[in-house]
Amino acid sequence: MKTKTVALLLSMFVLIGCGDAGSTLLSDSSSGVTTEASVPTSLRSGTEISFNPEIVFTGELLPGSSANATYTNTSGSGSLPAGDNDNISVSFEIISTGVKLSFNHGGKAVELMLSNFLDMGNTGYIDEFTVEAKVDGVTQDKQSGRFSGNVKPRNTSISKPIDTNRAPTEAEFQKYIVGKAFYHEETSPEPGDDAGYMIFNADGTVDYFDLDDDGPNPDEINAVEIWTYNYNGGNPTLTLREDWTSKFNGKKNYWVVTVDLDFTNFFEGTYKDIYEAEDGVVDSTIDEGIWKIFNSISTQ
């Protein structure tokens, strides 16, 4: 999903007080507000904890008990042990600040303290949290984490949760996704390329923050960037368009891309280009990738 400019208004963000230093936090949109969630009292089989590493539970985890899980950390992040779908046994304890998960792997004792649980959109499920790790008793830097996939802990503060394991309608896209940070990253044909964030504004405009770019093109003036989401009977598409005027010759130009959006749930999925053109010249390259919704934008 190519994004042509990076006209991000940094005034839209405020610094996280307790998160990692390389992040900014989006102010909540007028609807689908992100709220503090209840502390999870259990983790069902299939729950995926994702920060760096990733842990997927293959059994239900209850306070005072343990459950089997798989552990993956191929990036060699910090002092956390490396692993590639390795089996571990995790214990669960509710503490004053949240929950503590403990396990041993690679000859190291690991404790994960999860706190500051968030429910994106008041859907009744926990989406994000802060994680502080200890490895052999040594405290590591705090990170932002998320519960990925379709099995998430309940936010019991909401009595009637909604089903988010599907594509949202236009109204639901406005309510739950508009105003939040839409992260995208290409997986094909150039994995890792074109990584960045978009913020879909309620007025139909879009702001970009591409991690591999320096800023807006100074040769463009009067640029107008818009987004359009079409539910399309459950096979949704997203169209991005920019119209601008050349600073040098006054010529009007445009760029447009339409992608298929596949939703694992409201907050993550994949995309694939359908059509892209600039001033009528079609780009035949078919980009594919992943996307995720976050409340914070990481700048590191």
C-alpha positions in Angstrom: 0.0 0.0 0.0 2.1 2.9 -1.3 1.6 6.2 0.5 2.8 9.2 -1.4 3.4 11.8 1.2 4.1 12.2 4.9 2.0 15.3 5.8 1.6 14.3 9.4 0.4 17.0 11.8 2.4 16.3 15.0 0.1 18.5 17.0 -2.4 15.7 16.8 -0.4 13.7 19.3 0.6 13.8 23.0 3.5 12.0 24.6 2.8 8.7 26.4 3.6 9.2 30.1 4.3 5.6 31.0 5.0 4.0 27.6 8.3 3.5 25.7 10.1 6.7 24.9 9.9 6.2 21.1 6.1 6.5 20.9 3.4 9.1 20.7 -0.2 8.6 21.6 -3.1 9.6 19.5 -5.9 11.6 21.0 -9.1 9.7 21.0 -11.6 10.1 18.2 -15.0 11.5 18.9 -16.6 8.0 18.7 -15.3 4.5 19.4 -13.2 6.0 22.2 -10.4 3.9 23.6 -10.9 3.3 27.4 -9.0 1.8 30.3 -10.0 -1.9 30.5 -10.4 -4.3 33.4 -7.6 -6.6 34.4 -7.9 -10.0 32.7 -8.9 -12.8 35.0 -7.8 -15.5 32.6 -6.2 -16.1 29.2 -8.0 -18.5 27.0 -6.4 -21.1 24.7 -5.5 -19.3 21.5 -4.7 -16.0 23.1 -1.7 -14.3 21.4 0.5 -11.9 23.4 2.5 -9.8 20.9 5.2 -7.2 21.7 8.6 -8.7 21.0 8.6 -11.7 21.5 5.2 -13.4 20.8 3.6 -15.9 23.0 0.6 -18.1 21.9 -1.3 -20.1 24.5 -2.3 -23.6 23.7 -4.2 -24.1 27.0 -6.3 -21.9 29.2 -4.4 -19.9 31.8 -6.0 -19.2 35.2 -4.7 -17.5 38.3 -2.5 -19.8 40.4 -2.1 -22.3 37.6 0.1 -22.8 34.5 -0.6 -23.5 30.9 1.4 -24.5 27.8 2.3 -21.9 25.2 4.7 -21.4 22.2 7.4 -18.7 22.4 8.9 -16.9 19.4 11.6 -14.3 19.5 13.7 -14.4 16.3 14.9 -10.7 16.5 17.2 -11.2 19.5 15.4 -8.3 21.2 17.2 -7.1 24.4 18.0 -9.7 27.0 14.9 -11.8 26.4 15.8 -15.3 25.3 15.7 -16.2 21.6 13.2 -18.8 20.4 11.3 -20.0 17.4 7.9 -21.6 18.2 9.4 -23.2 21.3 7.2 -24.8 23.9 7.1 -23.2 27.4 4.9 -23.5 30.5 3.6 -20.2 31.8 2.2 -19.4 35.2 -0.4 -16.6 35.9 -0.7 -14.3 38.9 -2.9 -11.3 39.5 -0.9 -8.5 41.1 -1.7 -5.0 42.3 -0.7 -3.4 39.0 -2.2 -6.0 36.7 -1.0 -9.6 36.0 2.3 -11.4 36.1 3.3 -14.2 33.7 6.3 -16.3 34.6 8.2 -18.9 32.7 11.7 -20.3 32.1 13.3 -20.5 28.7 16.9 -20.7 27.3 18.3 -21.0 30.8 16.7 -17.7 31.9 13.8 -16.9 34.3 11.4 -14.5 32.7 8.7 -12.4 34.4 6.2 -10.3 32.4 4.2 -7.7 34.2 1.2 -6.6 32.1 -0.6 -3.4 33.1 -2.5 -0.3 31.7 -4.9 -2.5 29.7 -6.8 -0.7 26.9 -10.0 -1.5 25.0 -9.9 0.1 21.5 -13.4 1.3 20.8 -15.1 0.0 23.9 -15.8 -3.3 22.2 -15.6 -5.4 25.4 -12.2 -6.9 24.6 -8.7 -6.0 25.7 -6.5 -4.9 22.8 -3.3 -3.2 24.2 -1.3 -3.1 27.4 2.1 -2.0 28.8 4.6 -4.8 29.5 7.6 -4.7 31.8 9.9 -7.7 31.6 12.4 -9.1 34.1 15.0 -11.5 33.0 16.9 -13.3 35.8 15.6 -10.5 38.1 16.9 -7.7 36.0 14.2 -5.2 34.9 14.0 -4.4 31.1 12.6 -1.3 29.4 8.8 -1.0 29.3 7.2 -1.8 25.9 3.7 -1.5 24.4 2.1 -4.8 23.7 -1.1 -6.1 22.2 -3.4 -9.1 22.2 -3.4 -10.2 18.5 -5.7 -12.5 16.6 -9.3 -13.4 17.3 -9.0 -14.6 20.9 -8.7 -11.7 23.3 -9.4 -11.4 27.1 -12.7 -9.9 28.0 -13.0 -6.3 29.3 -15.6 -7.0 31.9 -16.2 -3.3 32.3 -18.4 -3.6 29.2 -21.4 -5.8 29.7 -22.3 -6.4 26.1 -19.2 -6.9 23.9 -19.5 -6.7 20.1 -18.2 -9.1 17.5 -15.1 -7.5 15.9 -13.8 -10.7 14.1 -15.1 -9.5 10.7 -15.0 -6.6 8.4 -16.6 -3.3 9.7 -19.3 -1.5 7.9 -18.8 2.1 6.8 -20.4 3.3 10.0 -18.2 0.9 12.1 -15.1 2.0 10.3 -15.9 5.6 11.2 -16.5 4.6 14.8 -13.7 2.3 15.6 -10.8 3.0 13.1 -11.1 6.7 12.1 -8.8 8.8 14.3 -6.5 5.9 15.2 -3.0 4.9 13.9 -3.3 2.6 10.9 0.2 0.8 10.6 0.9 -0.8 7.2 4.0 -2.8 6.0 4.6 -4.4 2.6 5.2 -8.2 2.6 5.4 -8.6 -1.2 7.1 -7.9 -3.6 9.5 -6.1 -1.3 9.1 -7.3 2.3 9.6 -4.6 4.9 9.3 -1.8 2.3 6.7 1.0 2.5 6.2 0.8 6.3 4.4 3.6 8.0 1.3 4.9 9.6 -1.9 6.6 8.3 -4.5 8.5 10.3 -7.9 8.6 8.7 -9.6 11.9 9.8 -13.3 12.2 10.3 -13.5 14.9 7.6 -12.3 12.4 4.9 -8.7 13.6 4.8 -5.8 11.5 5.6 -2.4 12.2 7.2 0.7 10.0 6.5 3.8 9.2 8.6 6.1 7.0 6.5 9.0 5.6 8.5 11.4 5.6 5.5 10.7 9.2 4.3 11.8 12.7 5.3 8.7 14.7 4.8 6.2 16.2 2.4 7.3 17.0 -1.2 8.3 20.7 -1.3 7.5 20.8 -5.0 3.8 20.2 -4.4 1.3 22.9 -3.4 -2.4 22.9 -2.6 -2.2 19.2 -1.9 -5.5 17.5 -0.9 -5.4 14.0 0.4 -8.5 11.9 0.9 -9.6 8.4 1.9 -12.7 6.4 1.0 -13.7 3.1 2.7 -16.3 0.9 0.9 -17.8 -2.0 2.9 -18.8 -3.6 -0.5 -21.0 -6.3 1.0 -18.2 -7.7 3.3 -15.4 -7.4 0.7 -14.1 -4.0 1.6 -11.8 -1.7 -0.3 -9.9 1.4 0.7 -9.1 4.2 -1.8 -6.5 6.9 -1.2 -6.2 9.9 -3.5 -4.0 12.9 -3.6 -4.6 16.0 -5.9 -1.9 18.7 -6.0 -0.5 21.5 -8.1 3.1 21.6 -9.3 5.1 24.5 -7.8 7.1 24.9 -11.0 4.6 24.8 -13.8 1.2 25.1 -12.2 0.1 21.8 -13.6 -2.6 19.9 -11.7 -1.7 16.3 -10.8 -3.2 13.3 -9.0 -2.3 9.9 -7.6 -4.8 7.2 -6.6 -4.6 3.7 -5.2 -7.3 1.2 -4.3 -6.6 -1.8 -2.2 -8.6 -4.9 -1.0 -8.7 -4.8 2.8 -8.9 -8.2 4.5 -9.9 -8.0 8.2 -8.8 -10.7 10.7 -10.7 -8.4 13.1 -11.4 -4.6 13.2 -7.8 -3.9 14.3 -5.6 -6.1 12.0 -5.5 -7.8 8.7 -3.9 -7.8 5.2 -4.1 -5.7 2.1 -3.6 -6.2 -1.7 -3.4 -3.5 -4.4 -6.3 -3.5 -6.9 -5.4 -0.3 -8.9 -2.8 2.4 -8.7 -2.1 5.3 -11.1 -0.5 8.7 -11.2 -1.8 11.2 -13.7 -3.4 8.4 -15.7 -0.3 6.2 -15.8 -1.1 2.8 -14.3 1.4 1.1 -12.0 1.1 -2.6 -12.6 3.0 -3.6 -9.5 0.8 -5.5 -7.1 1.8 -4.7 -3.5 0.6 -6.9 -0.6 1.1 -6.4 3.1 -0.2 -6.4 6.6 -1.9 -3.7 8.6 -2.7 -3.1 12.3 -4.5 -0.5 14.3 -2.6 1.1 17.2 -3.3 3.9 19.7 0.4 4.9 19.6 2.9 5.6 16.9 6.3 4.3 17.4 9.1 6.5 16.1 12.0 4.2 16.8 
